[in-house]
Amino acid sequence: MAKGSERVFGFWEAPPLIADLISTLSGRSRALLGLSTTAFTTGDLVELSELLLSRRGEVSGAILAETLLEAYGRASDGERDIFMRALLNRFGPDQEKLAAATEAYMEKPDAANAGRLHSAAEPRRQELFRRINTAQHGTSTLVRMREHLLDMLRREPELRPVDDDFCHLLSSWFNRGFLSMRTIDWNTSASILEALIRYEAVHEINGWDDLRRRLQPEDRRCFGFFHPQMADEPLIFVEVALTDHIASSVNALLAEDRKPIPASQATTAVFYSISNCQRGLTGVSLGNFLIKQVVADLKRELPRLENFVTLSPMPGFAAWVNSDEAEQGEEGLLAAKRELRAMLADREWPNADKARLAEIQSAFLPLAAHYLIDAKRKDGRPADSVARFHLGNGAQVERLNFLGDRSPRGMRQAYGVMVNYRYRPGEIEKNHETYAETGQVAASPALRKLAQQIRMEVN
């Protein structure tokens, strides 16, 4: 590395002199390198990548990385598809070097030959990604590249090795040690506030007035993780309501006419929305670290807080109820699903009288508890994606809330039911380890009792 350059959070940052040189001379330098400043084609993406890998100088490397990013930015979706396929077919390991290193290790399996084998097995695209990352906005562009790749994977699963390499490097670059947690409030920069409106994925933010109601009152908090190379772009954020009870309805939490309480009187922190902002970071663990740090920080700020809970959706529940898939011997489960479906056939059922709603609720909650605790994917993990997230973070399933979300999305995904997952500071690690090792779902006695009703019918 050139004298005077710095490495910030593991990322190369050009010193001012070199940065100015790149800015001033990039046009002339590109001409010297034989690069066009206006015309880019699909071939340029591949050839620029080869050229970038061949250079050793920091200035020429930075210029080439910037040029490659410009070319990628101007490329069509079809051209980007071709580039992704080239990453698989042209930028894998050097086969000759890999074969030689493998043969050497087989003859003499010592540490030195193991190191050479490890180096030879690394795909060339990983070094390409590292060099792209030295460019201004290189990190954010790589995240966008992976978004495109994720779309391609649905139709071209053979590109999975390229995605594995993206995940490998992004998981390192977005390691918890490189992230900073910030409080987001009504005084935060407009660009970040706009990002919250844009990325809110659970309960839509309907404009600036709605956002102000979520950020400005004393009993509201919002926290986000940020990366030094994407300082104005939240990676993930969580919205928190400070209350004097465990909330059962998101409609009440977000009501325009609700009366705020002094934060000092709160006994409960309700995490009612957690939104990932960067689809290109799918699979990179961020939310678990965020929740744990927010719990610790809030407990330190407000010692009276006793309960840390979510108010979460069950996005897969309605589809599960409407599915007749079941294992052999689960006729009782199928009968319970069909009975509930018959009760919900009238679209006006949420407005039924109290007696009818009580009847529906008595059929509804045991099935919902069974879905959270006993319904599994083929890998033995819970069927519900939100359940997998919170249980994997060390929470327990605490309580079901009938008609807790009457929004169109809430009714469509789960017939309005919501879940409280509870984070007990003294049990988070134990719950996490048990779930990771055995897949066992931590649940309150009340939830287990409800699920037992379906279990008895199944057996």
C-alpha positions as CSV (number, residue, x, y, z in Angstrom):
1,M,0.0,0.0,0.0
2,A,1.3,3.5,-0.9
3,K,2.7,5.6,1.8
4,G,0.1,7.9,3.3
5,S,-2.9,5.7,2.4
6,E,-5.2,4.5,5.2
7,R,-7.2,1.4,5.9
8,V,-10.5,2.4,7.6
9,F,-12.6,-0.4,9.0
10,G,-10.8,-2.8,6.7
11,F,-11.5,-0.8,3.6
12,W,-8.8,1.0,1.5
13,E,-9.2,4.8,1.4
14,A,-7.1,6.7,-1.0
15,P,-5.0,9.5,0.7
16,P,-6.0,13.0,-0.3
17,L,-3.1,13.4,-2.8
18,I,-4.0,10.3,-4.7
19,A,-7.7,11.0,-4.5
20,D,-7.0,14.5,-6.1
21,L,-4.8,12.9,-8.7
22,I,-7.4,10.4,-9.7
23,S,-10.0,13.2,-9.9
24,T,-7.8,15.4,-12.0
25,L,-6.1,13.0,-14.3
26,S,-8.7,10.2,-14.6
27,G,-9.7,11.3,-18.2
28,R,-6.1,11.4,-19.4
29,S,-5.2,8.2,-17.5
30,R,-8.1,6.4,-19.1
31,A,-6.9,7.5,-22.5
32,L,-3.5,6.2,-21.7
33,L,-5.0,2.9,-20.7
34,G,-7.0,2.8,-23.9
35,L,-10.4,3.2,-22.2
36,S,-13.3,5.0,-23.7
37,T,-15.1,7.5,-21.4
38,T,-18.4,7.4,-23.1
39,A,-19.0,4.1,-24.9
40,F,-19.4,0.9,-22.9
41,T,-20.5,-2.5,-24.1
42,T,-21.1,-5.9,-22.5
43,G,-17.6,-6.9,-23.6
44,D,-16.2,-3.9,-21.7
45,L,-17.5,-5.3,-18.4
46,V,-15.6,-8.5,-18.8
47,E,-12.4,-7.0,-20.4
48,L,-12.3,-4.2,-17.8
49,S,-12.6,-6.9,-15.1
50,E,-9.6,-8.8,-16.6
51,L,-7.6,-5.6,-16.9
52,L,-8.5,-4.6,-13.3
53,L,-7.2,-8.0,-12.1
54,S,-4.0,-7.6,-14.1
55,R,-2.9,-4.2,-12.7
56,R,-0.8,-3.7,-9.6
57,G,-0.7,0.1,-9.2
58,E,-3.2,1.7,-6.8
59,V,-3.9,4.7,-9.1
60,S,-4.5,2.7,-12.3
61,G,-6.4,0.1,-10.2
62,A,-8.7,2.8,-8.7
63,I,-9.3,4.3,-12.2
64,L,-10.2,0.9,-13.7
65,A,-12.5,0.1,-10.8
66,E,-14.3,3.5,-11.2
67,T,-14.5,2.8,-15.0
68,L,-15.9,-0.6,-14.4
69,L,-18.6,0.8,-12.1
70,E,-19.5,3.4,-14.7
71,A,-19.8,0.6,-17.3
72,Y,-22.0,-1.5,-15.0
73,G,-24.2,1.5,-14.2
74,R,-24.9,2.0,-17.9
75,A,-25.4,-1.6,-18.7
76,S,-28.8,-3.0,-19.5
77,D,-30.3,-5.9,-17.5
78,G,-29.4,-8.3,-20.4
79,E,-25.8,-7.1,-20.3
80,R,-25.6,-7.5,-16.6
81,D,-26.9,-11.1,-17.0
82,I,-24.0,-11.8,-19.3
83,F,-21.6,-10.3,-16.9
84,M,-22.9,-12.5,-14.0
85,R,-22.5,-15.6,-16.2
86,A,-19.0,-14.5,-17.0
87,L,-18.3,-14.3,-13.3
88,L,-19.2,-18.0,-13.0
89,N,-17.5,-19.3,-16.2
90,R,-14.5,-17.0,-16.6
91,F,-13.6,-15.8,-13.1
92,G,-13.5,-19.1,-11.2
93,P,-10.3,-20.6,-9.8
94,D,-7.3,-20.9,-12.1
95,Q,-7.6,-24.6,-13.0
96,E,-3.9,-25.1,-13.8
97,K,-2.7,-23.6,-10.5
98,L,-5.4,-25.5,-8.6
99,A,-4.4,-28.8,-10.2
100,A,-0.7,-28.2,-9.4
101,A,-1.4,-27.1,-5.8
102,T,-3.6,-30.2,-5.3
103,E,-0.9,-32.5,-6.6
104,A,1.7,-30.8,-4.4
105,Y,-0.5,-31.2,-1.3
106,M,-1.2,-34.9,-2.0
107,E,2.5,-35.5,-2.3
108,K,3.3,-33.5,0.8
109,P,0.3,-32.5,3.0
110,D,2.1,-29.9,5.1
111,A,1.0,-26.4,6.2
112,A,2.8,-24.6,3.4
113,N,1.2,-26.7,0.6
114,A,-2.2,-26.4,2.4
115,G,-1.9,-22.7,2.2
116,R,-1.0,-22.8,-1.5
117,L,-4.0,-25.1,-2.1
118,H,-6.3,-22.7,-0.3
119,S,-5.0,-19.8,-2.3
120,A,-5.3,-21.6,-5.6
121,A,-8.8,-22.7,-4.8
122,E,-10.1,-19.1,-4.4
123,P,-12.1,-18.0,-7.4
124,R,-10.7,-15.0,-9.3
125,R,-14.0,-13.2,-8.9
126,Q,-13.3,-12.8,-5.1
127,E,-10.2,-10.7,-5.9
128,L,-12.2,-8.8,-8.5
129,F,-14.9,-8.0,-5.9
130,R,-12.1,-6.8,-3.5
131,R,-10.7,-4.5,-6.1
132,I,-14.1,-3.1,-7.1
133,N,-14.5,-2.3,-3.4
134,T,-11.6,0.1,-3.5
135,A,-13.6,2.4,-5.8
136,Q,-15.8,5.2,-4.5
137,H,-19.2,3.7,-4.0
138,G,-17.7,0.3,-4.7
139,T,-19.3,-1.3,-1.7
140,S,-22.8,-0.1,-2.4
141,T,-22.4,-1.1,-6.1
142,L,-21.5,-4.6,-5.1
143,V,-24.6,-4.8,-2.9
144,R,-26.6,-3.7,-5.9
145,M,-24.9,-6.3,-8.1
146,R,-25.9,-9.0,-5.7
147,E,-29.5,-7.8,-5.9
148,H,-29.4,-8.4,-9.6
149,L,-27.8,-11.8,-9.1
150,L,-30.6,-12.8,-6.6
151,D,-33.1,-12.1,-9.3
152,M,-31.2,-14.3,-11.8
153,L,-30.9,-17.1,-9.3
154,R,-34.6,-17.8,-9.5
155,R,-34.2,-18.8,-13.2
156,E,-30.5,-19.8,-13.3
157,P,-29.6,-21.6,-10.0
158,E,-26.3,-22.7,-11.5
159,L,-25.1,-19.2,-10.5
160,R,-25.1,-20.2,-6.8
161,P,-21.3,-20.4,-6.6
162,V,-21.1,-16.7,-7.6
163,D,-23.7,-15.8,-4.9
164,D,-21.7,-17.9,-2.3
165,D,-18.7,-15.7,-3.1
166,F,-20.7,-12.5,-2.7
167,C,-22.0,-13.8,0.6
168,H,-18.6,-14.7,1.8
169,L,-17.1,-11.2,1.2
170,L,-20.2,-9.2,2.2
171,S,-20.5,-11.2,5.5
172,S,-16.9,-10.1,6.2
173,W,-17.4,-6.5,5.2
174,F,-20.7,-6.1,7.0
175,N,-19.4,-7.8,10.1
176,R,-20.9,-6.4,13.4
177,G,-17.5,-4.9,14.2
178,F,-17.7,-2.6,11.1
179,L,-21.2,-1.4,11.9
180,S,-22.4,1.5,14.0
181,M,-25.8,1.7,15.6
182,R,-27.5,5.1,15.5
183,T,-30.6,6.5,17.0
184,I,-32.9,7.9,14.3
185,D,-35.2,10.7,15.3
186,W,-37.1,13.5,13.8
187,N,-33.9,15.6,13.7
188,T,-32.0,13.0,11.6
189,S,-31.1,14.0,8.0
190,A,-33.9,14.1,5.5
191,S,-32.1,11.5,3.3
192,I,-32.2,8.9,6.0
193,L,-35.8,9.7,7.0
194,E,-36.8,9.3,3.4
195,A,-35.0,5.9,3.4
196,L,-37.2,4.9,6.4
197,I,-40.4,5.7,4.4
198,R,-39.1,3.9,1.4
199,Y,-37.8,0.7,3.1
200,E,-40.5,0.2,5.8
201,A,-41.5,-3.4,5.1
202,V,-44.0,-4.3,7.9
203,H,-46.3,-1.4,8.5
204,E,-46.3,1.2,5.7
205,I,-45.4,4.7,6.6
206,N,-48.0,7.0,5.0
207,G,-46.0,10.2,4.5
208,W,-44.2,12.6,6.7
209,D,-46.9,13.1,9.3
210,D,-47.1,9.4,9.9
211,L,-43.3,9.2,10.2
212,R,-43.3,12.1,12.7
213,R,-45.8,10.2,14.9
214,R,-43.3,7.3,15.0
215,L,-40.2,9.3,15.7
216,Q,-41.0,12.5,17.6
217,P,-43.0,11.5,20.7
218,E,-41.0,10.8,23.9
219,D,-42.3,7.2,24.0
220,R,-41.0,6.3,20.5
221,R,-37.6,5.2,19.5
222,C,-35.9,4.1,16.2
223,F,-32.5,2.5,15.8
224,G,-30.5,1.5,12.7
225,F,-27.3,-0.1,11.7
226,F,-25.0,1.8,9.3
227,H,-21.8,1.0,7.5
228,P,-18.9,3.5,7.0
229,Q,-19.0,3.0,3.2
230,M,-22.8,3.6,3.1
231,A,-23.1,6.3,5.7
232,D,-26.4,7.7,4.5
233,E,-28.1,4.4,3.8
234,P,-29.5,2.4,6.8
235,L,-28.9,-1.3,6.5
236,I,-31.7,-2.3,8.9
237,F,-33.8,-0.4,11.4
238,V,-36.1,-1.2,14.2
239,E,-39.1,0.9,15.4
240,V,-39.8,0.7,19.2
241,A,-42.8,1.8,21.2
242,L,-42.4,2.4,24.9
243,T,-45.5,1.4,26.7
244,D,-46.9,0.4,30.2
245,H,-48.2,-2.9,28.9
246,I,-47.5,-5.7,26.4
247,A,-49.2,-4.4,23.3
248,S,-51.7,-6.6,21.5
249,S,-52.7,-4.4,18.6
250,V,-50.5,-2.5,16.1
251,N,-53.5,-0.4,15.2
252,A,-53.6,1.0,18.7
253,L,-49.8,1.5,18.7
254,L,-50.0,3.6,15.5
255,A,-53.3,5.4,16.1
256,E,-53.3,9.1,15.3
257,D,-55.2,10.0,18.4
258,R,-53.2,7.9,20.9
259,K,-51.8,9.7,24.0
260,P,-48.0,9.4,24.5
261,I,-46.7,8.6,28.0
262,P,-43.5,9.8,29.6
263,A,-40.6,7.5,28.7
264,S,-39.7,7.3,32.4
265,Q,-43.1,5.6,33.1
266,A,-42.6,2.8,30.5
267,T,-42.3,-0.8,31.6
268,T,-42.3,-2.4,28.2
269,A,-40.3,-1.9,25.0
270,V,-42.3,-3.1,22.0
271,F,-40.4,-3.8,18.8
272,Y,-43.2,-3.4,16.3
273,S,-41.3,-3.2,13.0
274,I,-38.0,-4.5,11.8
275,S,-37.1,-3.7,8.2
276,N,-34.1,-4.8,6.1
277,C,-33.1,-2.0,3.7
278,Q,-30.6,-3.7,1.5
279,R,-31.9,-6.7,-0.4
280,G,-28.3,-7.4,-1.6
281,L,-27.4,-8.2,2.0
282,T,-30.0,-11.0,2.2
283,G,-28.4,-13.8,4.3
284,V,-26.0,-11.5,6.1
285,S,-26.9,-11.5,9.8
286,L,-27.8,-8.0,11.0
287,G,-31.1,-8.1,12.8
288,N,-30.0,-10.3,15.7
289,F,-27.2,-8.0,16.6
290,L,-29.4,-5.0,16.3
291,I,-32.1,-6.3,18.6
292,K,-29.7,-7.4,21.3
293,Q,-27.9,-4.1,21.3
294,V,-31.1,-2.1,21.5
295,V,-32.3,-4.2,24.4
296,A,-29.0,-3.5,26.3
297,D,-29.1,0.2,25.5
298,L,-32.7,0.7,26.4
299,K,-32.3,-1.2,29.7
300,R,-29.3,1.1,30.5
301,E,-31.3,4.3,29.5
302,L,-34.6,3.3,31.2
303,P,-34.0,0.9,34.2
304,R,-37.7,0.6,34.8
305,L,-38.1,-1.4,31.6
306,E,-39.0,-5.0,32.4
307,N,-40.4,-6.4,29.2
308,F,-38.8,-6.5,25.8
309,V,-41.3,-7.9,23.3
310,T,-42.1,-7.7,19.6
311,L,-45.5,-7.2,18.0
312,S,-44.9,-9.4,14.9
313,P,-46.8,-10.6,11.9
314,M,-47.2,-14.2,10.9
315,P,-46.7,-13.8,7.1
316,G,-47.2,-17.5,6.2
317,F,-50.1,-18.4,8.4
318,A,-53.0,-17.8,6.0
319,A,-51.3,-19.7,3.2
320,W,-50.7,-22.6,5.7
321,V,-54.4,-22.6,6.8
322,N,-55.5,-22.7,3.2
323,S,-53.2,-25.6,2.3
324,D,-54.3,-29.2,2.7
325,E,-50.7,-30.5,2.8
326,A,-50.2,-32.7,5.9
327,E,-48.3,-35.7,7.0
328,Q,-49.8,-39.1,7.3
329,G,-51.9,-39.3,10.5
330,E,-52.7,-35.6,10.6
331,E,-56.3,-35.9,9.6
332,G,-57.3,-34.0,12.8
333,L,-55.1,-31.1,11.7
334,L,-56.7,-31.0,8.3
335,A,-60.2,-31.1,9.9
336,A,-59.3,-28.1,12.1
337,K,-58.0,-26.2,9.1
338,R,-61.2,-26.8,7.1
339,E,-63.4,-25.9,10.1
340,L,-61.6,-22.6,10.4
341,R,-61.8,-21.9,6.7
342,A,-65.5,-22.4,6.8
343,M,-65.8,-19.9,9.6
344,L,-63.8,-17.3,7.7
345,A,-65.7,-17.8,4.4
346,D,-67.8,-14.7,5.1
347,R,-65.5,-11.8,4.4
348,E,-67.3,-9.7,7.0
349,W,-66.4,-12.0,9.8
350,P,-64.1,-9.5,11.6
351,N,-67.2,-7.4,12.2
352,A,-69.3,-10.2,13.7
353,D,-70.8,-9.9,17.1
354,K,-68.9,-10.8,20.2
355,A,-70.3,-14.3,20.6
356,R,-69.4,-15.2,17.0
357,L,-65.9,-13.7,17.3
358,A,-65.3,-15.6,20.5
359,E,-66.3,-18.8,18.6
360,I,-63.9,-18.0,15.7
361,Q,-61.1,-17.1,18.2
362,S,-61.5,-20.5,20.0
363,A,-60.9,-22.3,16.7
364,F,-58.3,-19.8,15.5
365,L,-55.7,-19.6,18.3
366,P,-54.9,-23.3,18.8
367,L,-54.2,-23.6,15.1
368,A,-52.0,-20.5,15.2
369,A,-50.1,-21.9,18.2
370,H,-49.6,-25.2,16.4
371,Y,-48.3,-23.3,13.4
372,L,-45.7,-21.5,15.4
373,I,-44.5,-24.4,17.6
374,D,-45.1,-27.6,15.6
375,A,-45.4,-26.7,11.9
376,K,-42.0,-27.3,10.3
377,R,-40.1,-27.0,7.0
378,K,-38.3,-30.0,5.6
379,D,-35.1,-28.9,7.4
380,G,-37.0,-29.1,10.8
381,R,-37.1,-25.4,11.3
382,P,-40.4,-23.5,12.0
383,A,-42.6,-22.9,8.9
384,D,-42.9,-19.2,9.6
385,S,-40.1,-16.9,8.5
386,V,-40.6,-14.3,11.3
387,A,-40.6,-17.1,13.9
388,R,-37.3,-18.4,12.5
389,F,-35.8,-15.0,12.8
390,H,-36.8,-14.2,16.4
391,L,-36.4,-17.8,17.8
392,G,-32.9,-17.8,16.2
393,N,-32.1,-14.6,18.0
394,G,-33.1,-16.2,21.4
395,A,-36.6,-15.0,21.9
396,Q,-39.6,-17.1,23.0
397,V,-43.1,-17.2,21.6
398,E,-45.0,-15.4,24.3
399,R,-48.6,-14.6,23.2
400,L,-51.0,-14.6,20.3
401,N,-53.1,-11.5,19.6
402,F,-56.4,-12.2,17.8
403,L,-57.2,-9.4,15.2
404,G,-54.0,-7.5,16.3
405,D,-53.5,-6.2,12.8
406,R,-56.7,-5.3,10.8
407,S,-54.7,-3.7,7.9
408,P,-55.3,-5.2,4.4
409,R,-51.8,-6.8,4.6
410,G,-52.3,-8.2,8.1
411,M,-55.7,-9.7,7.1
412,R,-54.3,-11.1,3.9
413,Q,-51.2,-12.7,5.4
414,A,-52.6,-14.0,8.7
415,Y,-56.2,-13.1,9.1
416,G,-55.1,-10.3,11.5
417,V,-53.3,-12.4,14.1
418,M,-50.1,-11.1,15.6
419,V,-47.5,-12.5,17.9
420,N,-45.5,-11.3,20.9
421,Y,-42.0,-12.7,20.9
422,R,-40.3,-12.0,24.2
423,Y,-36.7,-11.3,24.8
424,R,-35.7,-12.0,28.3
425,P,-32.1,-10.7,28.8
426,G,-31.1,-13.6,31.1
427,E,-32.4,-16.3,28.7
428,I,-31.6,-15.0,25.2
429,E,-28.3,-16.9,24.9
430,K,-29.7,-20.1,26.3
431,N,-32.8,-20.0,24.0
432,H,-30.5,-19.3,21.0
433,E,-28.2,-22.2,21.7
434,T,-31.0,-24.6,22.3
435,Y,-32.8,-23.6,19.1
436,A,-29.5,-23.7,17.1
437,E,-28.6,-27.1,18.3
438,T,-32.0,-28.9,18.4
439,G,-34.5,-26.7,16.7
440,Q,-36.6,-26.6,19.9
441,V,-39.0,-23.7,20.0
442,A,-39.0,-21.7,23.3
443,A,-42.7,-20.9,24.1
444,S,-44.7,-19.7,27.0
445,P,-46.8,-22.3,28.9
446,A,-50.0,-20.7,27.6
447,L,-48.9,-21.1,24.0
448,R,-47.9,-24.7,24.6
449,K,-51.3,-25.4,26.1
450,L,-53.0,-24.0,23.0
451,A,-50.8,-26.0,20.7
452,Q,-51.5,-29.2,22.7
453,Q,-55.2,-29.0,21.7
454,I,-54.2,-29.6,18.0
455,R,-51.5,-32.1,18.9
456,M,-54.2,-34.2,20.7
457,E,-56.4,-34.1,17.6
458,V,-53.5,-35.0,15.3
459,N,-52.6,-38.0,17.5
